[in-house]
């Protein structure tokens, strides 16, 4: 579900991302046999990153992909659940659908929807996890990597944004990749909005649905804006906060970028 690759994305220097190496998607617990075979044989996936919480992993564990190492790398601060700041784990919800159905009218859930991206990019624990993510990518010398959360759009989308930024993408390219997830869940969003509307939901409740079931471009941009205003932009964020050195960044670009025939470079 919501699976795709970054191959073909154009960087600011005219190079493009090589095809078949950087894969993103949703959880693999419902992957079919042909899905697994595709990841194993067509793409040669060597490393899988799972960004989900412990509760999410227990509820829907990934299926194994032969030849691939699995790395659990939860990107949400687990102490936030204890503090009540993470409504997903604090409320004991097992899925985004359950969260919306039971919590769309709760002020704390509405606040969590508004602050989803800003909370992640500004959290030291989350920053460290994404830093590990980038460092571990550097260790893969052959084959593809695959990273995911539950729906492959938010935590996964930030992972994609950080990789693209490290490779030299501009904001427009990062937003284009993020917005593709809008095509993955249109019927789920429509049905959930209809359900919440029938219960008297308004603008705040629709925002919860759009954020947790679909994608919320406005809030994603707010996350990028916070990176700009507080950290000096994505380049500085990747270097200073995610601790990717210029040398490491050059290695990533050498591994994952190529000259496009029509780039003029």
Phi and psi in degrees as a GROMACS rama.xvg file:
@    title "Ramachandran Plot"
@    xaxis  label "Phi"
@    yaxis  label "Psi"
@TYPE xy
52.3624  38.1254  UNK-2
-98.1048  137.865  UNK-3
-163.859  177.634  UNK-4
-123.727  164.179  UNK-5
-89.5403  -4.26182  UNK-6
-54.4427  135.903  UNK-7
95.1058  -14.6449  UNK-8
-63.1465  132.156  UNK-9
-93.5345  132.577  UNK-10
-90.9628  169.762  UNK-11
-66.9963  -23.9859  UNK-12
-89.3541  6.60552  UNK-13
95.0547  -15.377  UNK-14
-73.57  160.7  UNK-15
-124.961  158.256  UNK-16
-73.4116  133.325  UNK-17
-63.1457  146.666  UNK-18
-79.9471  148.445  UNK-19
82.4718  12.5209  UNK-20
-118.523  -33.9508  UNK-21
-114.568  102.017  UNK-22
-114.349  139.984  UNK-23
-133.872  154.95  UNK-24
-178.947  -166.419  UNK-25
-94.7396  -178.335  UNK-26
-55.1259  148.759  UNK-27
-94.4394  10.7625  UNK-28
-69.2771  -22.7899  UNK-29
-108.038  13.091  UNK-30
-63.3947  137.222  UNK-31
-80.2279  170.888  UNK-32
-60.8172  -38.2483  UNK-33
-69.69  -32.779  UNK-34
-61.1215  -49.0353  UNK-35
-62.4292  -42.5482  UNK-36
-63.3544  -38.1506  UNK-37
-63.7208  -46.0878  UNK-38
-63.6858  -38.2069  UNK-39
-74.2628  -49.5321  UNK-40
-96.7947  -41.9952  UNK-41
-76.9905  -42.9791  UNK-42
-101.398  -19.6318  UNK-43
60.793  48.6017  UNK-44
-62.9483  130.053  UNK-45
-110.949  -22.8312  UNK-46
-144.105  129.888  UNK-47
-117.249  125.615  UNK-48
-102.395  128.801  UNK-49
-113.099  110.83  UNK-50
-87.6468  3.04861  UNK-51
-76.3169  165.231  UNK-52
-75.2229  165.96  UNK-53
-58.2029  -40.3256  UNK-54
-63.6247  -42.6964  UNK-55
-64.3007  -40.8872  UNK-56
-66.1495  -42.0237  UNK-57
-62.8074  -39.8956  UNK-58
-71.6292  -33.9062  UNK-59
-146.139  73.4385  UNK-60
-64.6133  146.816  UNK-61
-63.5111  149.899  UNK-62
-80.8464  149.612  UNK-63
-73.3753  143.9  UNK-64
-113.182  112.71  UNK-65
-55.135  135.301  UNK-66
87.2435  -5.47906  UNK-67
-110.664  137.681  UNK-68
-87.5689  136.549  UNK-69
-99.4918  130.784  UNK-70
-127.093  113.914  UNK-71
-81.6281  120.223  UNK-72
-137.502  74.0234  UNK-73
-63.2064  124.151  UNK-74
-95.3479  -4.70195  UNK-75
-96.3502  133.345  UNK-76
-61.213  115.708  UNK-77
-65.7856  -23.5574  UNK-78
-73.124  -16.3926  UNK-79
-66.5479  -32.1675  UNK-80
-65.2981  -40.5102  UNK-81
-65.311  -32.9836  UNK-82
-85.8129  -4.73927  UNK-83
82.0178  4.25172  UNK-84
-81.0083  -28.3129  UNK-85
-95.7548  100.569  UNK-86
-67.2691  -25.3598  UNK-87
-65.8209  -55.6832  UNK-88
-78.4823  -34.4471  UNK-89
-65.2788  -33.608  UNK-90
-88.5499  -5.52203  UNK-91
72.0241  21.3906  UNK-92
-74.755  140.368  UNK-93
-96.0723  -11.8513  UNK-94
-156.248  163.347  UNK-95
-63.9471  -36.5028  UNK-96
-62.6789  -43.1663  UNK-97
-65.723  -38.9737  UNK-98
-59.1825  -46.1794  UNK-99
-69.3985  -45.5383  UNK-100
-62.2426  -37.2211  UNK-101
-95.3349  -19.3455  UNK-102
-124.47  0.372313  UNK-103
-59.0106  -27.6592  UNK-104
-93.1705  -0.255482  UNK-105
-87.7492  132.281  UNK-106
-56.3489  -37.8375  UNK-107
-69.0422  -31.5998  UNK-108
-72.6104  -40.1273  UNK-109
-63.2731  -39.3217  UNK-110
-66.0125  -40.4793  UNK-111
-62.4687  -36.8611  UNK-112
-64.858  -44.564  UNK-113
-63.3702  -36.8326  UNK-114
-104.14  13.4222  UNK-115
-52.4395  -54.144  UNK-116
-77.2875  -39.7411  UNK-117
-64.7326  -36.5315  UNK-118
-64.4855  -39.0806  UNK-119
-71.3569  -49.026  UNK-120
-69.2679  -18.3542  UNK-121
-103.377  4.28118  UNK-122
-97.7423  128.194  UNK-123
-63.5527  -39.4976  UNK-124
-61.8867  -48.1719  UNK-125
-61.9465  -40.721  UNK-126
-58.9429  -43.4664  UNK-127
-63.7402  -40.5286  UNK-128
-63.9992  -42.6638  UNK-129
-69.3664  -30.0095  UNK-130
-65.0783  -42.9693  UNK-131
-61.6968  -41.3264  UNK-132
-53.6934  -50.2477  UNK-133
-66.8585  -38.6128  UNK-134
-66.7397  -39.3439  UNK-135
-70.1725  -30.3936  UNK-136
-60.2066  -37.5046  UNK-137
-61.6462  -24.4143  UNK-138
-80.258  -14.7856  UNK-139
-85.7062  114.224  UNK-140
-99.5597  -16.2634  UNK-141
-147.975  157.279  UNK-142
76.8957  -176.391  UNK-143
-103.97  165.416  UNK-144
-117.326  153.493  UNK-145
-135.363  128.022  UNK-146
-125.744  147.289  UNK-147
-157.532  162.906  UNK-148
-122.648  -135.944  UNK-149
-84.8581  -48.5512  UNK-150
-107.546  -6.29282  UNK-151
72.1628  32.1178  UNK-152
-130.513  -38.8304  UNK-153
-97.7749  -71.9747  UNK-154
-61.6567  -40.0787  UNK-155
-65.7734  -39.7688  UNK-156
-63.4629  -38.1373  UNK-157
-67.8785  -39.1297  UNK-158
-58.2011  -44.0366  UNK-159
-63.4901  -40.3011  UNK-160
-61.5622  -40.7967  UNK-161
-70.5654  -38.5323  UNK-162
-63.797  -48.0458  UNK-163
-61.2218  -40.9232  UNK-164
-62.5022  -42.6154  UNK-165
-63.9366  -31.405  UNK-166
-82.1209  -13.9116  UNK-167
109.96  23.253  UNK-168
-80.0338  152.616  UNK-169
-89.7751  174.734  UNK-170
-62.1725  -38.674  UNK-171
-59.9563  -42.9408  UNK-172
-65.049  -41.1402  UNK-173
-63.2353  -42.1544  UNK-174
-67.5716  -37.1586  UNK-175
-60.9449  -44.5385  UNK-176
-64.1946  -43.8485  UNK-177
-58.936  -43.8755  UNK-178
-70.6983  -16.1006  UNK-179
-60.6655  -29.2107  UNK-180
-62.6058  -17.0022  UNK-181
-63.2503  -23.4155  UNK-182
-83.9427  -7.91714  UNK-183
-85.9572  -30.0617  UNK-184
-130.872  34.9569  UNK-185
-63.1271  -39.7586  UNK-186
-70.8578  -37.9834  UNK-187
-63.104  -40.5432  UNK-188
-65.058  -45.0236  UNK-189
-60.3713  -47.1636  UNK-190
-65.39  -41.4238  UNK-191
-68.6788  -38.7873  UNK-192
-64.1497  -40.0825  UNK-193
-62.3697  -41.0111  UNK-194
-64.336  -46.7884  UNK-195
-68.6418  -36.4799  UNK-196
-61.8618  -40.3863  UNK-197
-65.2095  -18.7757  UNK-198
-96.6204  7.80855  UNK-199
95.0265  14.9637  UNK-200
-66.8581  149.534  UNK-201
-125.161  -149.531  UNK-202
-60.6144  -44.4877  UNK-203
-65.0435  -39.1332  UNK-204
-70.7525  -36.0403  UNK-205
-65.9636  -33.3206  UNK-206
-64.8379  -37.4927  UNK-207
-63.5623  -45.2409  UNK-208
-61.6276  -48.4909  UNK-209
-62.301  -35.0136  UNK-210
-76.1567  -47.7746  UNK-211
-89.7095  -24.5008  UNK-212
-101.659  -43.6624  UNK-213
-102.172  -144.699  UNK-214
-122.625  151.854  UNK-215
-122.324  95.2537  UNK-216
-60.0873  -39.0849  UNK-217
-57.8541  -45.8322  UNK-218
-72.4802  -33.6894  UNK-219
-62.9646  -43.3623  UNK-220
-63.3708  -36.8086  UNK-221
-60.9598  -35.8214  UNK-222
-64.5518  -44.4196  UNK-223
-64.8869  -38.0079  UNK-224
-64.3667  -37.5389  UNK-225
-64.7634  -40.0176  UNK-226
-60.656  -40.3045  UNK-227
-64.818  -48.9181  UNK-228
-76.2539  -35.9051  UNK-229
-96.244  -31.4709  UNK-230
-116.227  1.13864  UNK-231
84.7507  14.8791  UNK-232
106.683  168.477  UNK-233
-63.5901  -38.404  UNK-234
-59.2562  -46.9659  UNK-235
-67.1963  -38.3693  UNK-236
-61.9318  -46.2278  UNK-237
-63.6542  -40.8992  UNK-238
-75.3615  -49.624  UNK-239
-90.7432  -34.3178  UNK-240
-96.5364  -43.1971  UNK-241
-89.9992  -0.400824  UNK-242
59.0347  38.5805  UNK-243
-97.6621  110.491  UNK-244
-69.4607  164.81  UNK-245
-59.9758  -37.0513  UNK-246
-65.8398  -43.0874  UNK-247
-64.3202  -39.3563  UNK-248
-63.9403  -40.0816  UNK-249
-63.0617  -38.5585  UNK-250
-64.4098  -42.1314  UNK-251
-60.2213  -45.1816  UNK-252
-65.0958  -38.529  UNK-253
-64.7178  -37.4864  UNK-254
-75.4602  -38.4787  UNK-255
-112.62  -2.84281  UNK-256
-113.524  155.791  UNK-257
-145.638  159.867  UNK-258
-77.0483  130.257  UNK-259
-82.8137  141.217  UNK-260
-62.3235  -28.6453  UNK-261
-104.881  16.5242  UNK-262
-77.1731  -23.5056  UNK-263
82.8002  4.23227  UNK-264
